[in-house]
Amino acid sequence: MPAPEHVHLIEQIADGFNTGALDAITRLVSPSLAGFTRDLALLRQAFPDARFTIEDILADGDKLADRYTISGTHARPFLGIATGRQIHLAGISIVLISGGRIAERWAVTDQLGLLRQLGTLPASPRDEPARPRTRRTAAYPEKEARSCLPVSGSLTSSC
């Protein structure tokens, strides 16, 4: 199967997800990938307006790599909650195509980012404003300790 047909196969999966035609996806993947189709069904159920967007796609022989985003509104329970929040789940997958179907799949998705967007995990410390750091001395905890950095590159300190 030439690379354009491989690309079309991935586009069909995205179209099936976007239209809710999940049975069509089942026919495009090997039975050994039932977990993949189940996960797509769970996402579609929890995020009924979800859109699967292919951002980039590369094909070489029987392998294909794609970078994608799934965006939607968290309208129904997922992980035991429904928040009403908008999400953007980024991922990259590599698939092996055999016999006109996806035979194997390896993927990485930003699940940590998804959990943060849903509010089940705190935001990244990078997102919080920087707080001034003060060190306290053991003998006088109410007083700030001076910095004890080396002076002019020497091994001695100014303390």
N, C-alpha and C positions, 0 to 999 in steps of 0.2 A: 504494500500500500504506500503510495507516495506521500510525502510530507503534507501537501495541501489537504488530503483526506484525513490525516491525523488532526490537523488544526480544526477541520470541520467537526470532527468527533467531539472535541472539547467545547466548541461553540454550541453543539447540540445539548451538551450537559448543562451549560449555562442557560440556554433557552428553556430547557425542561424545568430547571429550578425556578427561573423567573416567572414562568407561566403556571407553575404548580403541577406540571405533568411529570411527577416523580416516577411513574411507571415506565415512562420512556427512558429515563436514566438507567433503570434496572436492566433494560435490554442492551445498554451500551457498555456495561461493565461485567467483568467475570463474576460468577457467583461467590468466589472467594473474597470479593470486596463488599459483602453485604453490610459490613460496619460503616463503610463510606456512604452508601445509600441511606442507611438508617440515620446517620448523623445529619445528612442533608434534609431528611424528613423532619427531624427534631428542630433544626434551625428554621425551616419553613413554617412549622407549626407555631413556634414561639415568636417568630418575626414574620407575620403573614405578608407584609409588604416588601420583604427582602429582595434585593437585586444583586445578582452575581455578575460582577463586571470583570472581564479579562483585561488586565492592564498591559501585559506583555506576554508574548508567546514565542517560543523557539522550538524548532523541530529538527531532529537529526536522525535519519534512519527510522527505527521503531521506537525511539524515545522522544518525548516531548516535555518541555518545561514551561510552566505558566506561572505568572504572578497575577494574583487576583484580589479583589475586595468584595466582601459581602456587606451590604449596608441595609439597615432597616430599623423599624420601630419595635421595641421589646413590648409587645402587646399581650402576650399570653405567657403562662408560667414556663420558666426555664431556670434550672437550678433551684426550683422551689419558689421563685419570685417572679413578679411581672412589674416592671418599673415604668413603662411608658417612655423610656429613654431611647434616643437615636443611638445606634452603634455602627461602627465601621470595623470590620474584622479583616485584617490583611493576612495573606498567606501565599506560599509558594509551593508548587507541587511538581514532581517529576513522575511521568507515567511511562509504562512500557505497553505498547499496543501490539496485540497479536490476534489474528483472525477478525479484524475489524472491531475489536472490543478492547477496553482497558483491562489488561491482564494483571498488572501490578501497579501500585501507587505508593509513593513516598511523599509526605507533606509536612510542612511546618506552618503553624498558624499562630498568630499573636493572641494566645489565650489569656495571658496576663493582662494585656491591654483590654480585652473584652471584659474580664472580671472588674477591672477598674472603671470602665465605662458604665457597667451595670451597678456600680457602687458597692459591690461585695468585698472589694479590697480598697484600702486607702489609696489616694493618689500617690504618685511617685514623689519621693522626697525632693526631686529636682523641680517639681511644680510648686513647692512651698517657698515663700519668701525666706531669704537667708536670715538667720538669727545671729546676733553677735555672740561670740563664745567667750566666756570668761572662765578662768581657772581660779579655784579657791585654794588657799593654803590650809593645811591641816590644823595649824595652831590658831589661825585667825580666819575662820570660814567667811566672815563678813567682808574681809579685805581681798582685793584682787591680787593675784600673784604676778610678779614681773615676768616678762619673757626671758628665758635663759638660752638665747641663741648664741652660737659661736661668734666671736668678734673677728672681723676681717679675714674670714676663712681659716682662722687658727682653731686648734682643738680646745682652747680655753673659752670659757663663757664670760658674759658680763655680769653674772650673778655672784 
